[in-house]
């Protein structure tokens, strides 16, 4: 078994608790579906937001989904001029037998362009 990183990103329209929780939940659900994730094998998850989002910790969405055993941490992204605003990113560490090529990274809403952008934005 290996520890693999799975990336995901999404955006919200407004800096509200409801939007941050809803967007994070939607992204996590899509990451779970795309990678057949069992919460028991999640080692840790790092959630980041752009500095314009601070109404709620995105990790609260994972706790509401029942992820009580995984280590969760929230942080802010660097403020890089011209970078995507109102963005939530997830780096999920999963214990799995899948190869790195079998991992599916998920980018939705306004973050779809990050998938094809090979800069450090993803």
C-alpha positions in Angstrom: 0.0 0.0 0.0 1.2 3.5 -0.9 0.3 7.0 0.3 -1.0 9.0 -2.7 -1.9 12.6 -3.0 -5.2 13.5 -4.6 -5.7 17.2 -5.6 -8.9 19.0 -6.0 -10.1 22.6 -6.4 -13.3 24.6 -6.6 -14.6 28.1 -6.3 -17.4 29.9 -4.5 -19.3 33.1 -5.5 -19.3 34.6 -2.0 -17.4 34.4 1.2 -20.1 32.7 3.3 -20.1 29.8 5.6 -22.9 28.0 3.6 -21.1 28.4 0.3 -17.7 27.2 1.7 -19.3 24.2 3.3 -21.4 23.4 0.2 -18.6 23.8 -2.3 -16.1 21.8 -0.1 -18.7 19.0 0.3 -19.4 18.9 -3.4 -15.7 18.7 -4.2 -15.0 16.0 -1.6 -17.9 13.9 -2.9 -16.6 14.1 -6.4 -13.0 13.2 -5.3 -14.5 10.2 -3.4 -16.4 9.1 -6.5 -13.6 9.6 -8.9 -11.1 7.6 -6.8 -13.4 5.1 -5.0 -12.2 6.5 -1.6 -13.1 4.7 1.7 -12.7 7.2 4.5 -10.9 4.6 6.6 -7.9 4.9 4.2 -7.7 8.7 4.3 -4.5 9.6 6.2 -4.8 13.4 6.2 -6.3 16.2 4.2 -4.9 19.7 3.7 -7.5 22.4 2.8 -6.5 25.8 1.6 -8.4 28.8 0.6 -7.5 32.0 -1.1 -7.1 34.8 1.4 -10.5 36.3 0.4 -12.3 33.3 2.0 -12.4 33.2 5.8 -16.1 32.7 6.8 -15.6 29.0 7.7 -12.9 26.3 7.8 -13.4 24.1 4.8 -12.4 21.1 6.9 -15.7 21.5 8.7 -17.4 20.0 5.6 -15.3 16.8 6.0 -16.2 16.6 9.7 -19.9 17.0 8.8 -19.4 14.0 6.4 -18.2 11.9 9.3 -14.4 12.1 8.7 -13.6 12.1 12.4 -10.4 9.9 12.3 -8.4 11.7 9.6 -6.0 14.5 10.4 -7.4 17.7 8.8 -5.7 21.1 8.5 -6.7 24.4 6.9 -4.5 27.2 5.6 -4.4 30.1 3.2 -2.8 30.0 -0.2 -0.1 32.5 -1.2 -1.5 35.7 -2.7 0.0 35.6 -6.1 -0.9 38.5 -8.5 -3.4 37.4 -11.1 -4.2 34.1 -9.4 -7.7 32.6 -9.1 -9.9 34.2 -6.4 -12.4 32.6 -4.0 -10.8 29.2 -4.5 -10.8 26.2 -2.2 -8.1 23.6 -2.8 -7.8 20.1 -1.3 -4.8 17.8 -1.0 -6.0 14.5 0.2 -3.5 11.8 1.3 -4.8 8.4 0.7 -3.4 5.0 1.6 -4.1 2.9 -1.5 -2.8 0.2 -3.8 -3.5 2.4 -6.8 -0.6 3.7 -8.9 0.0 7.4 -9.3 -1.4 7.2 -12.8 -4.7 5.7 -11.5 -5.3 8.8 -9.3 -8.0 11.2 -10.6 -7.6 14.8 -9.6 -10.8 16.8 -9.6 -11.2 20.5 -10.6 -14.7 22.0 -10.8 -16.5 25.3 -11.2 -14.1 28.2 -11.7 -11.1 26.0 -10.9 -11.5 23.8 -14.0 -8.7 25.8 -15.8 -6.2 24.9 -13.0 -6.1 21.3 -14.2 -4.5 22.2 -17.5 -2.3 25.0 -16.0 1.0 23.5 -15.1 2.0 26.3 -12.7 2.1 26.0 -8.9 -1.5 27.2 -8.8 -2.8 23.6 -8.5 
